[in-house]
Amino acid sequence: MIAAMKHPVYLIASLVGLSAVSAGSLFAQDAPPAAPATPVVAAPPGSTNTPAGAARRGGPAGGARRGGTVDLGPLPEIHAAVPNTLPGLLGKPLKWKSTGILVGPSNDATHVVHSIKDPTIFRYKDKWEIYATAHVISGPAAVALQNPSTNQPATGGRRGGGGGTFNMIHVSFADWKDAPKAPQLFMDTLPGFGSYKCAPEVFYFAPQKKWYYTFQTQPAVYCTSDTPDDPKSWTAPAPFFAQGTPMPNLPIDYHFIGDGKTMYMFYRR
C-alpha cells in the first residue's frame, strides 16, 4: 500500500538533458508492520524482491567471474561532496507528515494482491501516474483462492508461504484524494509483462524526447513510450546489457540519475 504526505513536497529536477519528477512516499501492507516507524513495509513474510531460489542458484544474471569476483572494470572518479544550496524547502531539513493509506491491495477476478510498494510517481497531463511493485497471485491459483468451492489447487508458485510472485500495477488520478478509489491495472495482463517483474522507475530523457520505464526481471530491462500514462503504449521490455556482459551475482533495485547528458545506473548487489 502507498501513503503520501499530508503536505507533499516534490523534488523537480530539470537538467539540460533530463527532466524528472519524483515524490516522497510511505508504504504499508495488509498486516500491521513490525516496526510502524519504518517508512517501508516488507512484502509477505519470507518473500523478497528476488525470484524464488535466485539467491541459492546465483540468479539468472550470474555473470562471468575472474578469481571469484566479477570484473566490472576500473572504479569511476569520485567527486567531492556538493554543498546543499537548493532554494526554499529543498535546502532545509524536512519534517514528514503522513496520511492514511492511499493505494492499497485491490483484487480482481484473476488477481489476489498481498502488498504494493516501490512506486515511481510522476505528473503528466494534469494527473499523477504511478507504476508500482505488487506481490500478487494471478491466474487459476487466484481464482481458486477466491472461489474455494471450485476445488482447484491454489498452486502457482510458492512464495513466502502464500504463493505468487512480484509483478507491477499502474494507477492514475488527478488528485491524491482520488487515489484510494482509482482503478488499478495489473501489468501482467499486457503482452510481455508476465512473470517476475518489479521495482519500476519511470523518467523522461530529454535528448531522445522519450519516456523510459525501467524495472528488474533480475537483470534490468527498459521500455520506451511517448505517452507514459497509457500502460499499453510501452515497447516490449528490452535488456540494457548484451548477453555475456559481466554482472554481479544478484543485482537488484536499479535506480537512474542523469547529469544532463548521460544517465547513470545504480543498483544493489
N, C-alpha and C positions, 0 to 999 in steps of 0.2 A: 504494500500500500504506500501511497505517496502523500505526504502532508507538506504544506507550504507555510511560509512566514506570514504572520498577521499583517505586517507591512513589508512586502517583498523589497529586497534590494537587489537590483540586477546589475550584472557586470557586462558592459558592452565594450568589446574590443574591436576597434576599427583600424586595421593595418593597411598598408599600401596594397598588399596583395591578398588580404583576408579580412572578412567581416564575420564575426561570430558573436552569438548571444548565448549566455547561459544563465541559469537562475539557481539559487540555493534551494535545497530540498531536504526533507527528512523522510524516514521510512518507518513502516510498521508492518505487521502481518496479522494473520488470524489470531494466534495465541499471544497472550501478553508477553512482551520481550523480557529476557532475563535481566537486562540492565536498561531500565527506561531512559536513563540519561544519555545513552548512546544513540547518535542520530542515524544509525544504520541498523536495520534488523536483518538477521540472517534468514535464509530460506529454511524450509523444514529441517528438523534435526537430522544430522547425518549427511545432508546434501551440501554441495559446494558448487561454485561456478565452473566446474570441470566435468567432462564427460565421465560416466561410470568407468572405473578401472584405469583412468588415464595416468594417475599417479603411480600405479603399480607397473604399468607396461611402458612408461616413459612418454605416453601421449602420442597422438598421431603426428605431432610436429617435431618429434625427436630428430634432431639434425646431426650432421656429421660431427665427429668428435676427434680431437687430437690430444693424445696423452690424458684422456679422461675429462677434458674440459672443451667447451665449444670455442672455436676460433672466430671471434667477432671483429677481428681487425684492431687497429690502433685506437686508443682512447681519444675522444674528442677534446678539443681545447676547453679548459674550464675558465669561465669568465668570473670576475669579481662580482659580488652581490650588488644589485642595483637598489639604491635608496628608494623608499616609497614616497614619491612626490605626486601621487594621484590626487585629483581635486575632490572636494566635498567628502561625502561619506566613504568613498573608496580609499581615502587617505587616513581614515580613522579606524580604531578598533570597532568591531560590530557587535551589537548585542542582539541575539536572536530571540524571536518570539514565534511560537508555532501554533498553527490552527489545529483542528482535528484532522482526521484522515480525509484526503481529497480524492485520491484514486486508489481504490481497493479491489481485491479479487472479485471478479464477476463471472459466473459460469454461464455457458450456453448449452445447447443440446449435446454438443460433442466435446466440450472442454470443462474440466474441473481445475480451478486455479488455486494453488496453495499460497502463493505470495507474488507481489510485484515490487521491483526495486530497480536500481541502476538507470534512472531516467535521464534522457538527453532532452532538453527543453529549449525551444526557440519560438520566436514570434514571427509569423508570416501571414500577410494579408489580413491583419486585424484579428488573428486568432493565435492561441497558444497551441503548439504542436508538441506532442510527447511520444517518443518511442522508448519503451522500457522492457527490461527483462521480466518474464513471467515463468515461474516454476509451475508446470501445467501437465496434467494428464489429458490426453486427447484421443479421439477416435473411439473404437469399440470399448476400450477399457473405461473411458469416461461415461459412455452410455450405460455400461454395466453398473458403475458406481451409483448413477442417478436413478437406475431402474433395476433394483435388486431382483425383482420378480422374473426378469428375463433369464436368470440362471447363467449368464455369461461370465466367464472367468475375468476378473479385473486384473489382467496382467499388464502388458505394455511397458515393460522395462522397470525393474525395481530400482528406486532411488530414495534413499533416506527413509526407508520403511513405509513409504506411501506411493511408490511408483511415480512415473512421469519423467520429464526432462526439462531443461531450460530452453525456452524459446522467447518470443517477443510479442508485444502488443503495440497498437497505435491508438492514441486518444487525441481528440481535437475539440477545443471550446474557446469561446470569446472571452469569458471572464472566469476567474478562479472559483467563483461561487457556483458556476455551472459544472465544475469538474466532477463532483460525485455522481452526477446523472448522465455524464457524457458517454455515448456508446464506445465500447472497446472492440477494436478489430484484432483478431488473432492472426499474426503474420504467417503462421504455419498453414493457413488456408490459401496462401498465394503460391504460385509456381516458383520453385527454387528456394523457398523459405522453410521447408520442413526440417524435422530432426533438430539436433542440438545447435542452437544459435542464440547468443546473448551478449550482454554488456554493450549496448549500442552507443554510438556518438554520431551526431549529425553536425556538419559545418558547411559554410559557404566558402568556396575557394575562388576569389575574385579573378586571378589571372586566367582561369579557364571559364569563368562565369557559370560554374556548375556547383550544385549541392552534392555533398558526399555523405553517404550513410555507411558507417563502418561498424563492425561488430566482430566477435570472435566465434569461430567454428571449431576451434582451437587455434590454428593459425589465423591471423587477421585477414578479413576479406572486406571488400567495399562494393558499393553500388553508386550510381550517379542518377541525377534527375534534374529537370528544370522546374518541377512542381512538387516540392518535398511534402506538401500537405496531402498528396494523393499517394497512399501506400502502393497502389498498383502501378505507379509510374516508374519505380526504381528498376534499373537494369539488373540483370541476373548477377548474383554475387560472384566476384572475381578475386583471385588471390593477389596479395601485394607482392609476394616473393616468388621467383621462379622455382620450380621443383629442384630440390637438391641444395637450396641456399642454407648454409649452416644456421641453426636456430638453437636456443636453449631447450632444455628437456620439456618444460611445460610453460610456455609463455601465455599469460592471460592478462585481462584488464588493460586493454590498449587505450591510450589517450593521445590526442594530437594537439600540437601547439605550432602556430605559424609565426614567422618573423617578417612577413611582408613579401617574401619571395619563395620560401621553402616551408613545407610542413614537416615537422619532426614527430616521429612516433616514439612514445614511451610505453613501457609495459612492465608488468611484474613477472619475475621468473622464479 
